[in-house]
Amino acid sequence: MASSRNPEIRKDRVLNRSVIFSPARARRPSDFKSKSPANPNPNSSKECPFCIGHEHECAPEIFRLPKDTSDWKVRVIENLYPALKRDSKIIENEEENPKNDSNVVVTGFGFHDVVIESPIHSIHLSDLSPSGIGDVLIAYKQRIQQLHLHQSIQYVQVFKNHGASAGASMSHSHSQIMGLPIIPPTVSSRIISMKEYFHETGKCGLCQVRSEELLIDESTHFFSVVPFAASFAFEIWIIPRDHSMHFHALDNEKAVDLGHLLKLMLLKLSRQLNDPPFNFMIHTSPKDMEASQFPYMHWFLQIVPQLSGVGGFEIGTGCYINPVFPEDAAMVLREVNVVQ
């Protein structure tokens, strides 16, 4: 049993954080279950603006796939309650009236979009076919490319919140995209950490993480692992086999292949952990990168099941406590059988 092992402190050389593995705080890895299953999709969709036929109730549409059809599969729309304003006038006002404290305050110009992953209310992302998930991934790609056309946008974050306790405010399956006028601190820290690892070893930190003990599954173009220093129990990373700096370099074939592996990982988590709330994030590179940074920058998709909250220790120190060793979590997830 995992509880017979001594605690360890591991360094995440990609996300640049330390993680304490404390199995004495845990049950057996196979006993972990979500206390509050996500189950975010009630049967009724009468009041849902994301459902097909209710498009007029939503914020303005940016594009849909397929284009120019009422029989859409994916829609990208503006967020009705955006965290940032897409009005370019606030950029112009700042240029005319610059802030004296611009080193700590920048304008709140940016983009906050919603990706509606299916026209049907009861369909989860994991219910879609690999090609259906691939359509969602291609929508991410296309929107990132559009946002990169704006000079002020420096980084684009794609993320999904599944379940109310994971931050989802709408039950209809969707994800979000934010175009930011800054490079977030966690992204800067990741760049520095991966650069340091490359200079020490001459290798990309993500190209090196494929270990048999940590491997869950693999496809033609991707593999999935529980990372060596996972911050969260049963955290999963899906990583391109080929060294790739930007998510938006994804082509249609690889999108379907990634859709297959992402579907499999979501089904495994749902089966093993009782349909937990989860978040996933695409960790890509900032828009403007130098050619010299290519050898150590490698994008990946992170899935975090929400099994316990973040406490004062994590907030105060930036260190995380994980009660499940990654090798144990990977072994449990490898053995979960699902039908796709």
Disulfide bonds with the S-S distance in Angstrom:
none
